[in-house]
Amino acid sequence: MTETDDRKPREPEPLWVVTGPTAAGKSALALALAERLDLEILSMDSMALYRGMDIGTAKPTAADRARVPHHLVDLVEPHESFDTARWCEAAAQALAEVTARGRRALFVGGTPLYLMAFFKGMVAGPAADPALRAELEARETAAPGSLHAELARSDPAAAARIHPKDRRRLVRALEFHHLTGEPISSRQDHFEADGWQRPCRIVAVQRARDDLHGRVRARTEAMLDAGLLDETARIEAASGFSRTAGSAIGYAECRDFLRGRYKDREELRNRIRRSTHRLIRRQTTWLRRLAEVAWLDPAAGCDGLLRALATADATPGNPRSHR
């Protein structure tokens, strides 16, 4: 090797990512691996960042955090606004701090948009327009389903990706179209492009459908038994929920229950389970589109997760340019 080659900067080591649908068991596996290898966990969960929203987000416990340092948890109050751009900024800062200490980070969580935005790059878009958002919200409240129908006319590709009841994403997609004159789907094509801004190895934990649904049933019961309704009521009585925090699965249904919109607790349980099943389908659909993802049965354990991370395709850097 020549002297010039010796001085050539090394390519950064691919970052490790453990993801997968809700209730698949990724957090427990990742925690065991992080403890074994002395890693620090960077949470990739869009709801664990809210303080006080502990039960419904299956947030890492105090004992978990004592075993392994966790970052990007409890960043803001439930009434505060927090978006993907802010999370990416916080994640970049946390990663830099972990690296500066000579430690290694492990990204863990099931929010695909955070995964795509951080490792592929953010889509530049207009700032939020509170008046327009309020108008869109009011229209949907007056005529449920109207926003999805409007989006289907103006941006069929986006409408195909967004569930008709996902009001937050519907509002953002229509807001984007109103403010820019462009469909938001035209600005998200870089998610489909080859290459990543940050090289990474991605492992998704997945279970058989019946197993996963059984875990969702047990998880829902456990959260309600642990006091999810009381936790929701306390937040409502204190500062309340932002639009994003208030749409979190479990909390959204508990808020409706507290307002008398469900006939009994059995309907509440069923609503939470159905919403969780829809979320699992969306998460899985996102991840199945990524050829680089290595899928892992949790029965493989910590050793299997380590092997999968070590051998998964390292996603290359420098994605194709995008607007």
C-alpha positions as protocol buffer text, in pm:
chain_id: "A"
residue {
  index: 1
  type: MET
  ca { x: 0 y: 0 z: 0 }
}
residue {
  index: 2
  type: THR
  ca { x: 139 y: 345 z: -89 }
}
residue {
  index: 3
  type: GLU
  ca { x: 187 y: 633 z: 151 }
}
residue {
  index: 4
  type: THR
  ca { x: -104 y: 808 z: -21 }
}
residue {
  index: 5
  type: ASP
  ca { x: -327 y: 505 z: 39 }
}
residue {
  index: 6
  type: ASP
  ca { x: -228 y: 504 z: 408 }
}
residue {
  index: 7
  type: ARG
  ca { x: -354 y: 858 z: 444 }
}
residue {
  index: 8
  type: LYS
  ca { x: -680 y: 790 z: 263 }
}
residue {
  index: 9
  type: PRO
  ca { x: -971 y: 847 z: 506 }
}
residue {
  index: 10
  type: ARG
  ca { x: -1154 y: 537 z: 615 }
}
residue {
  index: 11
  type: GLU
  ca { x: -1514 y: 484 z: 522 }
}
residue {
  index: 12
  type: PRO
  ca { x: -1738 y: 515 z: 831 }
}
residue {
  index: 13
  type: GLU
  ca { x: -1851 y: 191 z: 989 }
}
residue {
  index: 14
  type: PRO
  ca { x: -2215 y: 117 z: 902 }
}
residue {
  index: 15
  type: LEU
  ca { x: -2452 y: 210 z: 1182 }
}
residue {
  index: 16
  type: TRP
  ca { x: -2658 y: -73 z: 1333 }
}
residue {
  index: 17
  type: VAL
  ca { x: -3038 y: -53 z: 1325 }
}
residue {
  index: 18
  type: VAL
  ca { x: -3287 y: -289 z: 1491 }
}
residue {
  index: 19
  type: THR
  ca { x: -3644 y: -230 z: 1381 }
}
residue {
  index: 20
  type: GLY
  ca { x: -3964 y: -418 z: 1309 }
}
residue {
  index: 21
  type: PRO
  ca { x: -4336 y: -395 z: 1379 }
}
residue {
  index: 22
  type: THR
  ca { x: -4486 y: -317 z: 1716 }
}
residue {
  index: 23
  type: ALA
  ca { x: -4491 y: -606 z: 1966 }
}
residue {
  index: 24
  type: ALA
  ca { x: -4241 y: -817 z: 1768 }
}
residue {
  index: 25
  type: GLY
  ca { x: -3992 y: -817 z: 2057 }
}
residue {
  index: 26
  type: LYS
  ca { x: -3720 y: -598 z: 1902 }
}
residue {
  index: 27
  type: SER
  ca { x: -3661 y: -386 z: 2213 }
}
residue {
  index: 28
  type: ALA
  ca { x: -3584 y: -681 z: 2441 }
}
residue {
  index: 29
  type: LEU
  ca { x: -3343 y: -832 z: 2188 }
}
residue {
  index: 30
  type: ALA
  ca { x: -3172 y: -499 z: 2125 }
}
residue {
  index: 31
  type: LEU
  ca { x: -3138 y: -430 z: 2497 }
}
residue {
  index: 32
  type: ALA
  ca { x: -2970 y: -766 z: 2553 }
}
residue {
  index: 33
  type: LEU
  ca { x: -2729 y: -705 z: 2265 }
}
residue {
  index: 34
  type: ALA
  ca { x: -2649 y: -350 z: 2377 }
}
residue {
  index: 35
  type: GLU
  ca { x: -2574 y: -472 z: 2728 }
}
residue {
  index: 36
  type: ARG
  ca { x: -2348 y: -748 z: 2597 }
}
residue {
  index: 37
  type: LEU
  ca { x: -2148 y: -522 z: 2363 }
}
residue {
  index: 38
  type: ASP
  ca { x: -2158 y: -205 z: 2578 }
}
residue {
  index: 39
  type: LEU
  ca { x: -2358 y: -8 z: 2320 }
}
residue {
  index: 40
  type: GLU
  ca { x: -2580 y: 296 z: 2372 }
}
residue {
  index: 41
  type: ILE
  ca { x: -2937 y: 286 z: 2240 }
}
residue {
  index: 42
  type: LEU
  ca { x: -3081 y: 566 z: 2027 }
}
residue {
  index: 43
  type: SER
  ca { x: -3459 y: 534 z: 2036 }
}
residue {
  index: 44
  type: MET
  ca { x: -3628 y: 547 z: 1695 }
}
residue {
  index: 45
  type: ASP
  ca { x: -3981 y: 565 z: 1840 }
}
residue {
  index: 46
  type: SER
  ca { x: -4194 y: 869 z: 1756 }
}
residue {
  index: 47
  type: MET
  ca { x: -4400 y: 848 z: 2077 }
}
residue {
  index: 48
  type: ALA
  ca { x: -4139 y: 750 z: 2338 }
}
residue {
  index: 49
  type: LEU
  ca { x: -4000 y: 1103 z: 2307 }
}
residue {
  index: 50
  type: TYR
  ca { x: -4297 y: 1245 z: 2501 }
}
residue {
  index: 51
  type: ARG
  ca { x: -4255 y: 1275 z: 2878 }
}
residue {
  index: 52
  type: GLY
  ca { x: -4522 y: 1107 z: 3085 }
}
residue {
  index: 53
  type: MET
  ca { x: -4646 y: 889 z: 2800 }
}
residue {
  index: 54
  type: ASP
  ca { x: -4492 y: 580 z: 2954 }
}
residue {
  index: 55
  type: ILE
  ca { x: -4745 y: 299 z: 2964 }
}
residue {
  index: 56
  type: GLY
  ca { x: -4889 y: 331 z: 2615 }
}
residue {
  index: 57
  type: THR
  ca { x: -4552 y: 363 z: 2444 }
}
residue {
  index: 58
  type: ALA
  ca { x: -4389 y: 63 z: 2617 }
}
residue {
  index: 59
  type: LYS
  ca { x: -4108 y: 304 z: 2698 }
}
residue {
  index: 60
  type: PRO
  ca { x: -3785 y: 158 z: 2839 }
}
residue {
  index: 61
  type: THR
  ca { x: -3814 y: 132 z: 3216 }
}
residue {
  index: 62
  type: ALA
  ca { x: -3581 y: 288 z: 3470 }
}
residue {
  index: 63
  type: ALA
  ca { x: -3424 y: -57 z: 3512 }
}
residue {
  index: 64
  type: ASP
  ca { x: -3367 y: -82 z: 3134 }
}
residue {
  index: 65
  type: ARG
  ca { x: -3201 y: 259 z: 3129 }
}
residue {
  index: 66
  type: ALA
  ca { x: -2982 y: 162 z: 3422 }
}
residue {
  index: 67
  type: ARG
  ca { x: -2858 y: -139 z: 3224 }
}
residue {
  index: 68
  type: VAL
  ca { x: -2795 y: 52 z: 2899 }
}
residue {
  index: 69
  type: PRO
  ca { x: -2784 y: 429 z: 2826 }
}
residue {
  index: 70
  type: HIS
  ca { x: -3086 y: 538 z: 2619 }
}
residue {
  index: 71
  type: HIS
  ca { x: -3114 y: 855 z: 2413 }
}
residue {
  index: 72
  type: LEU
  ca { x: -3403 y: 1035 z: 2237 }
}
residue {
  index: 73
  type: VAL
  ca { x: -3650 y: 940 z: 2509 }
}
residue {
  index: 74
  type: ASP
  ca { x: -3849 y: 1196 z: 2713 }
}
residue {
  index: 75
  type: LEU
  ca { x: -3747 y: 1492 z: 2499 }
}
residue {
  index: 76
  type: VAL
  ca { x: -4064 y: 1705 z: 2516 }
}
residue {
  index: 77
  type: GLU
  ca { x: -4397 y: 1740 z: 2695 }
}
residue {
  index: 78
  type: PRO
  ca { x: -4708 y: 1584 z: 2537 }
}
residue {
  index: 79
  type: HIS
  ca { x: -4856 y: 1924 z: 2452 }
}
residue {
  index: 80
  type: GLU
  ca { x: -4548 y: 2030 z: 2253 }
}
residue {
  index: 81
  type: SER
  ca { x: -4513 y: 1993 z: 1878 }
}
residue {
  index: 82
  type: PHE
  ca { x: -4235 y: 1768 z: 1753 }
}
residue {
  index: 83
  type: ASP
  ca { x: -4174 y: 1660 z: 1395 }
}
residue {
  index: 84
  type: THR
  ca { x: -3941 y: 1438 z: 1195 }
}
residue {
  index: 85
  type: ALA
  ca { x: -3698 y: 1720 z: 1118 }
}
residue {
  index: 86
  type: ARG
  ca { x: -3650 y: 1793 z: 1489 }
}
residue {
  index: 87
  type: TRP
  ca { x: -3600 y: 1424 z: 1561 }
}
residue {
  index: 88
  type: CYS
  ca { x: -3334 y: 1398 z: 1289 }
}
residue {
  index: 89
  type: GLU
  ca { x: -3150 y: 1694 z: 1441 }
}
residue {
  index: 90
  type: ALA
  ca { x: -3169 y: 1540 z: 1789 }
}
residue {
  index: 91
  type: ALA
  ca { x: -3057 y: 1201 z: 1656 }
}
residue {
  index: 92
  type: ALA
  ca { x: -2756 y: 1352 z: 1477 }
}
residue {
  index: 93
  type: GLN
  ca { x: -2653 y: 1532 z: 1795 }
}
residue {
  index: 94
  type: ALA
  ca { x: -2695 y: 1222 z: 2012 }
}
residue {
  index: 95
  type: LEU
  ca { x: -2499 y: 1011 z: 1764 }
}
residue {
  index: 96
  type: ALA
  ca { x: -2217 y: 1266 z: 1758 }
}
residue {
  index: 97
  type: GLU
  ca { x: -2201 y: 1270 z: 2138 }
}
residue {
  index: 98
  type: VAL
  ca { x: -2193 y: 890 z: 2162 }
}
residue {
  index: 99
  type: THR
  ca { x: -1923 y: 868 z: 1895 }
}
residue {
  index: 100
  type: ALA
  ca { x: -1716 y: 1142 z: 2060 }
}
residue {
  index: 101
  type: ARG
  ca { x: -1700 y: 931 z: 2376 }
}
residue {
  index: 102
  type: GLY
  ca { x: -1558 y: 643 z: 2175 }
}
residue {
  index: 103
  type: ARG
  ca { x: -1879 y: 444 z: 2210 }
}
residue {
  index: 104
  type: ARG
  ca { x: -2103 y: 276 z: 1952 }
}
residue {
  index: 105
  type: ALA
  ca { x: -2472 y: 350 z: 1898 }
}
residue {
  index: 106
  type: LEU
  ca { x: -2754 y: 107 z: 1827 }
}
residue {
  index: 107
  type: PHE
  ca { x: -3068 y: 255 z: 1670 }
}
residue {
  index: 108
  type: VAL
  ca { x: -3381 y: 78 z: 1796 }
}
residue {
  index: 109
  type: GLY
  ca { x: -3744 y: 144 z: 1713 }
}
residue {
  index: 110
  type: GLY
  ca { x: -4038 y: 94 z: 1484 }
}
residue {
  index: 111
  type: THR
  ca { x: -4097 y: 435 z: 1323 }
}
residue {
  index: 112
  type: PRO
  ca { x: -4011 y: 380 z: 955 }
}
residue {
  index: 113
  type: LEU
  ca { x: -4031 y: 751 z: 869 }
}
residue {
  index: 114
  type: TYR
  ca { x: -3754 y: 825 z: 1121 }
}
residue {
  index: 115
  type: LEU
  ca { x: -3545 y: 545 z: 972 }
}
residue {
  index: 116
  type: MET
  ca { x: -3592 y: 672 z: 617 }
}
residue {
  index: 117
  type: ALA
  ca { x: -3549 y: 1040 z: 697 }
}
residue {
  index: 118
  type: PHE
  ca { x: -3234 y: 995 z: 905 }
}
residue {
  index: 119
  type: PHE
  ca { x: -3057 y: 744 z: 682 }
}
residue {
  index: 120
  type: LYS
  ca { x: -3191 y: 854 z: 340 }
}
residue {
  index: 121
  type: GLY
  ca { x: -3231 y: 1226 z: 409 }
}
residue {
  index: 122
  type: MET
  ca { x: -3518 y: 1462 z: 484 }
}
residue {
  index: 123
  type: VAL
  ca { x: -3758 y: 1600 z: 226 }
}
residue {
  index: 124
  type: ALA
  ca { x: -3743 y: 1979 z: 219 }
}
residue {
  index: 125
  type: GLY
  ca { x: -4092 y: 2122 z: 254 }
}
residue {
  index: 126
  type: PRO
  ca { x: -4281 y: 2436 z: 355 }
}
residue {
  index: 127
  type: ALA
  ca { x: -4327 y: 2537 z: 716 }
}
residue {
  index: 128
  type: ALA
  ca { x: -4652 y: 2439 z: 884 }
}
residue {
  index: 129
  type: ASP
  ca { x: -4951 y: 2666 z: 824 }
}
residue {
  index: 130
  type: PRO
  ca { x: -5160 y: 2652 z: 1146 }
}
residue {
  index: 131
  type: ALA
  ca { x: -5464 y: 2822 z: 991 }
}
residue {
  index: 132
  type: LEU
  ca { x: -5471 y: 2584 z: 695 }
}
residue {
  index: 133
  type: ARG
  ca { x: -5424 y: 2284 z: 922 }
}
residue {
  index: 134
  type: ALA
  ca { x: -5712 y: 2396 z: 1143 }
}
residue {
  index: 135
  type: GLU
  ca { x: -5933 y: 2434 z: 836 }
}
residue {
  index: 136
  type: LEU
  ca { x: -5844 y: 2084 z: 712 }
}
residue {
  index: 137
  type: GLU
  ca { x: -5901 y: 1937 z: 1058 }
}
residue {
  index: 138
  type: ALA
  ca { x: -6243 y: 2101 z: 1079 }
}
residue {
  index: 139
  type: ARG
  ca { x: -6342 y: 1967 z: 737 }
}
residue {
  index: 140
  type: GLU
  ca { x: -6247 y: 1612 z: 837 }
}
residue {
  index: 141
  type: THR
  ca { x: -6437 y: 1641 z: 1165 }
}
residue {
  index: 142
  type: ALA
  ca { x: -6748 y: 1762 z: 980 }
}
residue {
  index: 143
  type: ALA
  ca { x: -6720 y: 1499 z: 705 }
}
residue {
  index: 144
  type: PRO
  ca { x: -6501 y: 1200 z: 800 }
}
residue {
  index: 145
  type: GLY
  ca { x: -6321 y: 1060 z: 497 }
}
residue {
  index: 146
  type: SER
  ca { x: -6331 y: 1384 z: 302 }
}
residue {
  index: 147
  type: LEU
  ca { x: -5957 y: 1452 z: 333 }
}
residue {
  index: 148
  type: HIS
  ca { x: -5860 y: 1113 z: 199 }
}
residue {
  index: 149
  type: ALA
  ca { x: -6103 y: 1157 z: -92 }
}
residue {
  index: 150
  type: GLU
  ca { x: -5950 y: 1496 z: -170 }
}
residue {
  index: 151
  type: LEU
  ca { x: -5599 y: 1355 z: -153 }
}
residue {
  index: 152
  type: ALA
  ca { x: -5698 y: 1068 z: -383 }
}
residue {
  index: 153
  type: ARG
  ca { x: -5794 y: 1327 z: -644 }
}
residue {
  index: 154
  type: SER
  ca { x: -5486 y: 1550 z: -607 }
}
residue {
  index: 155
  type: ASP
  ca { x: -5218 y: 1291 z: -521 }
}
residue {
  index: 156
  type: PRO
  ca { x: -5329 y: 929 z: -579 }
}
residue {
  index: 157
  type: ALA
  ca { x: -4983 y: 794 z: -496 }
}
residue {
  index: 158
  type: ALA
  ca { x: -4986 y: 955 z: -152 }
}
residue {
  index: 159
  type: ALA
  ca { x: -5347 y: 850 z: -89 }
}
residue {
  index: 160
  type: ALA
  ca { x: -5251 y: 489 z: -162 }
}
residue {
  index: 161
  type: ARG
  ca { x: -4986 y: 505 z: 112 }
}
residue {
  index: 162
  type: ILE
  ca { x: -5190 y: 685 z: 380 }
}
residue {
  index: 163
  type: HIS
  ca { x: -5470 y: 515 z: 573 }
}
residue {
  index: 164
  type: PRO
  ca { x: -5801 y: 706 z: 551 }
}
residue {
  index: 165
  type: LYS
  ca { x: -5801 y: 748 z: 931 }
}
residue {
  index: 166
  type: ASP
  ca { x: -5442 y: 872 z: 956 }
}
residue {
  index: 167
  type: ARG
  ca { x: -5553 y: 1233 z: 995 }
}
residue {
  index: 168
  type: ARG
  ca { x: -5210 y: 1374 z: 1078 }
}
residue {
  index: 169
  type: ARG
  ca { x: -5048 y: 1249 z: 756 }
}
residue {
  index: 170
  type: LEU
  ca { x: -5351 y: 1340 z: 547 }
}
residue {
  index: 171
  type: VAL
  ca { x: -5341 y: 1697 z: 675 }
}
residue {
  index: 172
  type: ARG
  ca { x: -4969 y: 1726 z: 605 }
}
residue {
  index: 173
  type: ALA
  ca { x: -5002 y: 1586 z: 252 }
}
residue {
  index: 174
  type: LEU
  ca { x: -5285 y: 1824 z: 164 }
}
residue {
  index: 175
  type: GLU
  ca { x: -5108 y: 2116 z: 331 }
}
residue {
  index: 176
  type: PHE
  ca { x: -4799 y: 2041 z: 122 }
}
residue {
  index: 177
  type: HIS
  ca { x: -5006 y: 2038 z: -198 }
}
residue {
  index: 178
  type: HIS
  ca { x: -5189 y: 2360 z: -111 }
}
residue {
  index: 179
  type: LEU
  ca { x: -4867 y: 2547 z: -26 }
}
residue {
  index: 180
  type: THR
  ca { x: -4641 y: 2420 z: -306 }
}
residue {
  index: 181
  type: GLY
  ca { x: -4877 y: 2318 z: -585 }
}
residue {
  index: 182
  type: GLU
  ca { x: -4693 y: 1984 z: -596 }
}
residue {
  index: 183
  type: PRO
  ca { x: -4802 y: 1641 z: -475 }
}
residue {
  index: 184
  type: ILE
  ca { x: -4603 y: 1535 z: -170 }
}
residue {
  index: 185
  type: SER
  ca { x: -4541 y: 1197 z: -333 }
}
residue {
  index: 186
  type: SER
  ca { x: -4326 y: 1369 z: -597 }
}
residue {
  index: 187
  type: ARG
  ca { x: -4091 y: 1484 z: -322 }
}
residue {
  index: 188
  type: GLN
  ca { x: -4063 y: 1146 z: -154 }
}
residue {
  index: 189
  type: ASP
  ca { x: -3919 y: 958 z: -450 }
}
residue {
  index: 190
  type: HIS
  ca { x: -3573 y: 959 z: -292 }
}
residue {
  index: 191
  type: PHE
  ca { x: -3704 y: 705 z: -39 }
}
residue {
  index: 192
  type: GLU
  ca { x: -3730 y: 467 z: -336 }
}
residue {
  index: 193
  type: ALA
  ca { x: -3383 y: 551 z: -472 }
}
residue {
  index: 194
  type: ASP
  ca { x: -3078 y: 329 z: -430 }
}
residue {
  index: 195
  type: GLY
  ca { x: -2821 y: 440 z: -177 }
}
residue {
  index: 196
  type: TRP
  ca { x: -2833 y: 601 z: 166 }
}
residue {
  index: 197
  type: GLN
  ca { x: -2679 y: 913 z: 313 }
}
residue {
  index: 198
  type: ARG
  ca { x: -2565 y: 719 z: 618 }
}
residue {
  index: 199
  type: PRO
  ca { x: -2438 y: 363 z: 564 }
}
residue {
  index: 200
  type: CYS
  ca { x: -2620 y: 120 z: 792 }
}
residue {
  index: 201
  type: ARG
  ca { x: -2704 y: -244 z: 854 }
}
residue {
  index: 202
  type: ILE
  ca { x: -3074 y: -298 z: 921 }
}
residue {
  index: 203
  type: VAL
  ca { x: -3231 y: -597 z: 1092 }
}
residue {
  index: 204
  type: ALA
  ca { x: -3610 y: -620 z: 1131 }
}
residue {
  index: 205
  type: VAL
  ca { x: -3753 y: -852 z: 1395 }
}
residue {
  index: 206
  type: GLN
  ca { x: -4070 y: -1026 z: 1280 }
}
residue {
  index: 207
  type: ARG
  ca { x: -4304 y: -1293 z: 1414 }
}
residue {
  index: 208
  type: ALA
  ca { x: -4571 y: -1511 z: 1258 }
}
residue {
  index: 209
  type: ARG
  ca { x: -4903 y: -1327 z: 1225 }
}
residue {
  index: 210
  type: ASP
  ca { x: -5094 y: -1531 z: 1486 }
}
residue {
  index: 211
  type: ASP
  ca { x: -4808 y: -1499 z: 1734 }
}
residue {
  index: 212
  type: LEU
  ca { x: -4790 y: -1124 z: 1680 }
}
residue {
  index: 213
  type: HIS
  ca { x: -5166 y: -1080 z: 1722 }
}
residue {
  index: 214
  type: GLY
  ca { x: -5155 y: -1280 z: 2044 }
}
residue {
  index: 215
  type: ARG
  ca { x: -4885 y: -1053 z: 2177 }
}
residue {
  index: 216
  type: VAL
  ca { x: -5090 y: -747 z: 2080 }
}
residue {
  index: 217
  type: ARG
  ca { x: -5386 y: -882 z: 2280 }
}
residue {
  index: 218
  type: ALA
  ca { x: -5166 y: -946 z: 2584 }
}
residue {
  index: 219
  type: ARG
  ca { x: -4992 y: -611 z: 2549 }
}
residue {
  index: 220
  type: THR
  ca { x: -5319 y: -421 z: 2527 }
}
residue {
  index: 221
  type: GLU
  ca { x: -5454 y: -591 z: 2839 }
}
residue {
  index: 222
  type: ALA
  ca { x: -5130 y: -526 z: 3027 }
}
residue {
  index: 223
  type: MET
  ca { x: -5129 y: -156 z: 2938 }
}
residue {
  index: 224
  type: LEU
  ca { x: -5489 y: -109 z: 3047 }
}
residue {
  index: 225
  type: ASP
  ca { x: -5426 y: -304 z: 3370 }
}
residue {
  index: 226
  type: ALA
  ca { x: -5118 y: -87 z: 3435 }
}
residue {
  index: 227
  type: GLY
  ca { x: -5330 y: 230 z: 3425 }
}
residue {
  index: 228
  type: LEU
  ca { x: -5327 y: 361 z: 3068 }
}
residue {
  index: 229
  type: LEU
  ca { x: -5663 y: 532 z: 3118 }
}
residue {
  index: 230
  type: ASP
  ca { x: -5541 y: 708 z: 3433 }
}
residue {
  index: 231
  type: GLU
  ca { x: -5219 y: 813 z: 3260 }
}
residue {
  index: 232
  type: THR
  ca { x: -5418 y: 959 z: 2971 }
}
residue {
  index: 233
  type: ALA
  ca { x: -5651 y: 1145 z: 3208 }
}
residue {
  index: 234
  type: ARG
  ca { x: -5354 y: 1292 z: 3401 }
}
residue {
  index: 235
  type: ILE
  ca { x: -5198 y: 1428 z: 3082 }
}
residue {
  index: 236
  type: GLU
  ca { x: -5531 y: 1572 z: 2967 }
}
residue {
  index: 237
  type: ALA
  ca { x: -5579 y: 1741 z: 3304 }
}
residue {
  index: 238
  type: ALA
  ca { x: -5226 y: 1881 z: 3311 }
}
residue {
  index: 239
  type: SER
  ca { x: -5117 y: 2028 z: 2977 }
}
residue {
  index: 240
  type: GLY
  ca { x: -5312 y: 1820 z: 2727 }
}
residue {
  index: 241
  type: PHE
  ca { x: -5188 y: 1652 z: 2409 }
}
residue {
  index: 242
  type: SER
  ca { x: -5050 y: 1799 z: 2090 }
}
residue {
  index: 243
  type: ARG
  ca { x: -5214 y: 1679 z: 1769 }
}
residue {
  index: 244
  type: THR
  ca { x: -4931 y: 1430 z: 1712 }
}
residue {
  index: 245
  type: ALA
  ca { x: -4907 y: 1301 z: 2069 }
}
residue {
  index: 246
  type: GLY
  ca { x: -5284 y: 1277 z: 2094 }
}
residue {
  index: 247
  type: SER
  ca { x: -5298 y: 1053 z: 1789 }
}
residue {
  index: 248
  type: ALA
  ca { x: -5073 y: 789 z: 1948 }
}
residue {
  index: 249
  type: ILE
  ca { x: -5232 y: 445 z: 1953 }
}
residue {
  index: 250
  type: GLY
  ca { x: -5374 y: 371 z: 2296 }
}
residue {
  index: 251
  type: TYR
  ca { x: -5393 y: 735 z: 2399 }
}
residue {
  index: 252
  type: ALA
  ca { x: -5623 y: 833 z: 2110 }
}
residue {
  index: 253
  type: GLU
  ca { x: -5863 y: 553 z: 2200 }
}
residue {
  index: 254
  type: CYS
  ca { x: -5845 y: 627 z: 2574 }
}
residue {
  index: 255
  type: ARG
  ca { x: -5925 y: 993 z: 2506 }
}
residue {
  index: 256
  type: ASP
  ca { x: -6231 y: 886 z: 2308 }
}
residue {
  index: 257
  type: PHE
  ca { x: -6334 y: 650 z: 2588 }
}
residue {
  index: 258
  type: LEU
  ca { x: -6301 y: 928 z: 2848 }
}
residue {
  index: 259
  type: ARG
  ca { x: -6525 y: 1145 z: 2629 }
}
residue {
  index: 260
  type: GLY
  ca { x: -6792 y: 874 z: 2634 }
}
residue {
  index: 261
  type: ARG
  ca { x: -6755 y: 769 z: 2270 }
}
residue {
  index: 262
  type: TYR
  ca { x: -6729 y: 394 z: 2343 }
}
residue {
  index: 263
  type: LYS
  ca { x: -6993 y: 186 z: 2513 }
}
residue {
  index: 264
  type: ASP
  ca { x: -6758 y: -4 z: 2746 }
}
residue {
  index: 265
  type: ARG
  ca { x: -6399 y: -113 z: 2815 }
}
residue {
  index: 266
  type: GLU
  ca { x: -6435 y: -411 z: 2584 }
}
residue {
  index: 267
  type: GLU
  ca { x: -6488 y: -176 z: 2290 }
}
residue {
  index: 268
  type: LEU
  ca { x: -6189 y: 26 z: 2407 }
}
residue {
  index: 269
  type: ARG
  ca { x: -5969 y: -286 z: 2406 }
}
residue {
  index: 270
  type: ASN
  ca { x: -6091 y: -385 z: 2061 }
}
residue {
  index: 271
  type: ARG
  ca { x: -6031 y: -38 z: 1920 }
}
residue {
  index: 272
  type: ILE
  ca { x: -5674 y: -31 z: 2051 }
}
residue {
  index: 273
  type: ARG
  ca { x: -5604 y: -376 z: 1908 }
}
residue {
  index: 274
  type: ARG
  ca { x: -5743 y: -287 z: 1567 }
}
residue {
  index: 275
  type: SER
  ca { x: -5540 y: 32 z: 1554 }
}
residue {
  index: 276
  type: THR
  ca { x: -5229 y: -161 z: 1652 }
}
residue {
  index: 277
  type: HIS
  ca { x: -5290 y: -420 z: 1379 }
}
residue {
  index: 278
  type: ARG
  ca { x: -5319 y: -139 z: 1121 }
}
residue {
  index: 279
  type: LEU
  ca { x: -4993 y: 10 z: 1247 }
}
residue {
  index: 280
  type: ILE
  ca { x: -4819 y: -327 z: 1220 }
}
residue {
  index: 281
  type: ARG
  ca { x: -4934 y: -361 z: 858 }
}
residue {
  index: 282
  type: ARG
  ca { x: -4803 y: -13 z: 774 }
}
residue {
  index: 283
  type: GLN
  ca { x: -4470 y: -76 z: 945 }
}
residue {
  index: 284
  type: THR
  ca { x: -4425 y: -409 z: 769 }
}
residue {
  index: 285
  type: THR
  ca { x: -4518 y: -263 z: 430 }
}
residue {
  index: 286
  type: TRP
  ca { x: -4258 y: 13 z: 469 }
}
residue {
  index: 287
  type: LEU
  ca { x: -3985 y: -230 z: 567 }
}
residue {
  index: 288
  type: ARG
  ca { x: -4068 y: -491 z: 300 }
}
residue {
  index: 289
  type: ARG
  ca { x: -3992 y: -225 z: 37 }
}
residue {
  index: 290
  type: LEU
  ca { x: -3629 y: -214 z: 153 }
}
residue {
  index: 291
  type: ALA
  ca { x: -3421 y: -486 z: -9 }
}
residue {
  index: 292
  type: GLU
  ca { x: -3135 y: -425 z: 235 }
}
residue {
  index: 293
  type: VAL
  ca { x: -3335 y: -527 z: 543 }
}
residue {
  index: 294
  type: ALA
  ca { x: -3243 y: -862 z: 700 }
}
residue {
  index: 295
  type: TRP
  ca { x: -3543 y: -1027 z: 868 }
}
residue {
  index: 296
  type: LEU
  ca { x: -3497 y: -1212 z: 1196 }
}
residue {
  index: 297
  type: ASP
  ca { x: -3714 y: -1447 z: 1397 }
}
residue {
  index: 298
  type: PRO
  ca { x: -3680 y: -1343 z: 1763 }
}
residue {
  index: 299
  type: ALA
  ca { x: -3625 y: -1708 z: 1854 }
}
residue {
  index: 300
  type: ALA
  ca { x: -3274 y: -1660 z: 1714 }
}
residue {
  index: 301
  type: GLY
  ca { x: -3198 y: -1464 z: 2029 }
}
residue {
  index: 302
  type: CYS
  ca { x: -2918 y: -1223 z: 2099 }
}
residue {
  index: 303
  type: ASP
  ca { x: -2661 y: -1436 z: 1915 }
}
residue {
  index: 304
  type: GLY
  ca { x: -2882 y: -1445 z: 1607 }
}
residue {
  index: 305
  type: LEU
  ca { x: -2930 y: -1068 z: 1616 }
}
residue {
  index: 306
  type: LEU
  ca { x: -2555 y: -1013 z: 1636 }
}
residue {
  index: 307
  type: ARG
  ca { x: -2493 y: -1246 z: 1341 }
}
residue {
  index: 308
  type: ALA
  ca { x: -2765 y: -1074 z: 1139 }
}
residue {
  index: 309
  type: LEU
  ca { x: -2624 y: -728 z: 1205 }
}
residue {
  index: 310
  type: ALA
  ca { x: -2272 y: -843 z: 1123 }
}
residue {
  index: 311
  type: THR
  ca { x: -2372 y: -1001 z: 793 }
}
residue {
  index: 312
  type: ALA
  ca { x: -2660 y: -783 z: 669 }
}
residue {
  index: 313
  type: ASP
  ca { x: -2603 y: -590 z: 348 }
}
residue {
  index: 314
  type: ALA
  ca { x: -2432 y: -264 z: 437 }
}
residue {
  index: 315
  type: THR
  ca { x: -2639 y: 3 z: 268 }
}
residue {
  index: 316
  type: PRO
  ca { x: -2409 y: 224 z: 60 }
}
residue {
  index: 317
  type: GLY
  ca { x: -2379 y: 596 z: 115 }
}
residue {
  index: 318
  type: ASN
  ca { x: -2431 y: 883 z: -127 }
}
residue {
  index: 319
  type: PRO
  ca { x: -2786 y: 832 z: -253 }
}
residue {
  index: 320
  type: ARG
  ca { x: -2888 y: 974 z: -586 }
}
residue {
  index: 321
  type: SER
  ca { x: -2948 y: 1345 z: -568 }
}
residue {
  index: 322
  type: HIS
  ca { x: -3303 y: 1462 z: -495 }
}
residue {
  index: 323
  type: ARG
  ca { x: -3477 y: 1788 z: -447 }
}
